[in-house]
Amino acid sequence: MIRRLLLMGLAMVLPAAVSAGDVASPSLLDVGYNHMYNLEFDQAHEAFRAWRRTYPDDQLGPTSEAAAYLFAEFDRLRILQSELFLDDEGFMGRRRLTPDPNVKARFEGALIQAEELANRRLAQMPSDSDALLAKAFDAGLKASYTAMIERKYLTSLGYIKRSRQLAETLLAHDPSRYDVYLAVGVENYLLSLNPAPIRWLLRLYGAETSKEAGIEKLRLTAEHGRYLRPYARVLLAVAALREQRHAQAAELLEGLVHEFPHNHLYAKELERVDLIRGASE
């Protein structure tokens, strides 16, 4: 159970990058996320800070900076490799992590700023899509840090549930915000992998555990999302690997390698999948 919650938490961690070619006029946020998913964290922060200087009242600015801090820390601590998510014993037996206290302080500070801006916007307009989107992302970021770095799994579950609830609130007002379908999709798919008694307990807690609904929501984000579209494709690749659909996983990873050529993790995973495919032929 713990391991599934960990993966779910990481899955909601980031507003993933969009390729500059996917947006007619990419904003500084788009540019920043593109750098972030290419593992170019200094450039990502430069773009996000420039966005914040231009739009100081926009809550997605500090949310994006928090995501960059967290993603860089995941990369430094080698949490991002998907072998962790495919090998339960290897994941639970990983070495103890030593987080950077300065990064944690900046991460938490950015989230506080994002929450203040989002709450201010929601006080004026309770159904504001951007504010709800930022708050859903923020809850996912908190879930990921507490689970993946601090290993406070039950605390993380509370943030995960909150992220999904905010996503559902946003979708009730604006079903075209495809990025937040991922929050619902990840919870459903990954928690559906638990044994039946655990799924029953999770439903009592308020979690959703339908595998079919999870895959459907992930596909919506993978096909139509903006900030989370590439990350939804990563999760679909992980799902395909778990179900031994290596050709589908390879196709998804090939697209990500082409779109984010500086991200060595995608290339490494594609190489690993190709080796598995070659050994099975």
N, C-alpha and C positions, 0 to 999 in steps of 0.2 A: 504493500500500500504506500509506504513512504516514498519509494522510488517513483511511483506513478505521479505522486503529488509534486515531486521535484521536477519531473519533466514538464508537467503542466505549467508549473510556475515559470520555468525558463521559456516556455513557448510563448508566454504573454509578455516577455521581457521588453521587446523593442518595437517601436514603430519602424519597420524595416525600410531600407532604401528603395527609392524608385530610380530607374534609369533616366538620365536626362532626355533620352529619346522618347520616353513615354509621356512626357508633359510638354505641351506646346510651348510654354514659357516657364521653365523650371524656376522655382523660387529658391531663396537661399536655404530654406529647409530641405528642399529636394536635393540640392547640391551637398548639404551637410550629411544627409542620410546616405547618399551615394558614397561619399568618402568613408563614412562609418562602416558600411558594409564591405568596403574594400580594405578595411582594417587601417585606414589612414586617419587616426584619431585626432592628431593635432589640426589637420585641415578641417575635420568635421567641427571641432570646437570653434575654429575661426569663423566658419560659415554660420553656426548657430549664434555666436555672439554678435555677429553683424546683423543677423535677423532681429535679435533682441534690441539692439540699438535703434533699428528702424521701426520696430513694432514693440515698444516696451510694455504694452498692456496685453500682449498676446500670450496666453498661458502655454501654448505649444513650444514657445522658445525655451523656458526653463525645463519643461518636460523633455525636450530633445537633448539638452545638455546633460540631464540626469541619465538619459539612456546612453549617451556617449561615455560618460564616466563608468557606468556599469559594464558596458560591453568591453571597454578597454581592460577593466579589471578581470572580467571573465577570460579575456584573451591572455592576459599575463598569468593567470592562475591555471590556464589550460583546461577550463571548464567547457569550452565550446565544442570540443571534439565529440562527434556523435557516437563514437564508440562507448562513451559513458552511458548513452541512452539505450544502447542495444545490448549491453552486458551488465545485468543487474549485479552480479557478484563483483565485477570490476568497479562498478560505481560505488557500491557501499564500502568497498575496501580501499578507496582512494586515500591518498595522504591527507593529513590535516592541513587546512589552508591557513595562510597568514595574510589577512586583508591589510591593505594600506589604509591607515587611519585618516590620512589627509584626503584620500579619494572618497572615503566614506563620508567625511564631513562635507565635501563639496557636493556629493550625490544627495545627501539629505537636505542640504541647504537649497539646492535647485528644486527638490520636490516641495519643500515648504513654500517657496516662491510661486511655484506652479499652482499649488492648492489655493493660495491666497488670491491669485488672479482669477482662477476658475470660479471660486466661490463668489467673488465680486461680480463676475459676469452673470452667474446663475441667479444672484439676488435681483438683478435687473431683468433677466430673461430666463426663467426656469428651464426652458427646453433648448437652450443654446447648444447647438451641435458640437462646436469646437470645444466648449468648456467640458461637456460630458465626455467627449473623446479623450481630452487630456486627463481627466480624472480616472477614466478606465485604464489608460496607459500607466498612469502613476501607481495605481493599485497593483498592476501587474509587475511593475518595476520593483515595488516593495516586496512582493511575493518572491520574486527571483532572488533578491539580495538575501532575504532572511532564510530561504531554503537552501540555495546553492552555495552561499558563502558562510553564513552563520549557522546553518543546519538547524534552524528553529522551524521544524516542519509544520507543527500544528498552528503556530502563528502565521506561517505562510498560507495555510489553507484558508484562514479568514480573509486575507488580502485577495486570494484567488476568487473566492466567492463574491467579494465586493466588486472586483473587476467585471465578473460576469453579470452581476446585477446592474451595474452602470451601463454595460454594453446593451443589455435588454431594454433599459430605459431609453437610451439613445435610439435604438432601432425602432421602438414604438413611435417615436416622433419622426424619424428619418431613416427608413429602411435602405436608403441608397448609400449609407455610410458603411461600405463593405468591409472596411478594415476591422471593425469591431465584431464581425461575425466570427473572427478567429478566437476571441475569448470564449465564446459559447462552444465553438467547434472543438477546441482543444480539450475543454473540460469533459465534454461528452465522449469523445473518442478515447482519450487516454484512461479515463476512469472506467470505461467499459471493459478494459483489459483486466481488471481485477476480478478475483473469484466472486461468485454470486453473493455470499454472505457479506463481503466487504462492500459490494455495490449497494446492498440493501441498507447498510449502516450509513453509507455516504448519502443516499437519498434522504434518510432521516435528517441528516445534517443540512440538506438543501442542495446537494450537488446533483448534477445531471450526468447520466451515465449511458447514453445511447450511442453505440458505435456508428450506426448509419447516419444519425443526425450530425454527429461530429464530423464525419467525412464530408457530408454535404455542405456544412458551414465552412470548412477549410477550403473546399473548392470554390465557394463563392468569393472568399478573400483572394485566393490564388488567381482567379480569373479577372476580378473586377476591382480589387483593392488598390489603394495608392501607397500608403506608407507601409502596410503589412503584407503586401502581395508577395514579395520575394520570400519572406519568412514563412508564409503559408505553404509555399512550394517546398521549402526545406522540410516542413513537418509532413507533407504528403510523401516526400521521399523516404523519411524515416518510417512512416506507416507502410509504404510499399516494401521496404526491407524487412520489416517484421513479418510480413505476409509472403516473403520469398518471391516478390515480384521485382526481380532485379532489373529487368529491362526498363520498366517504368521508372524506377529509382534513378537509373543511369540517365534517362532522358531528362528528368527534372534537374539533375545535377549538372548535366552538360549545358543546359540553358543558364544556370546560375554561374558556372565557370565563364561562359562567354560574356555575361552581363557584368560580372565583378571579377575581372582577371587578376586583381591584386590580392584577392582573398585566397590564401593558400589552403584554407580548410576545405573549401568546396573541391578544389583540385585533388586534395588528398583523399577525400571521401569517394570521389569519382574513380580514382585509381583503385581504391579498395574494392568498390563494387565491380569494376571491370575484372579484377582478379578472381572474385567470387564467381562471376559469370563464366570466366574462362575455365575455372576448375570444374564447373558443373556441366560443361559441354563435352 
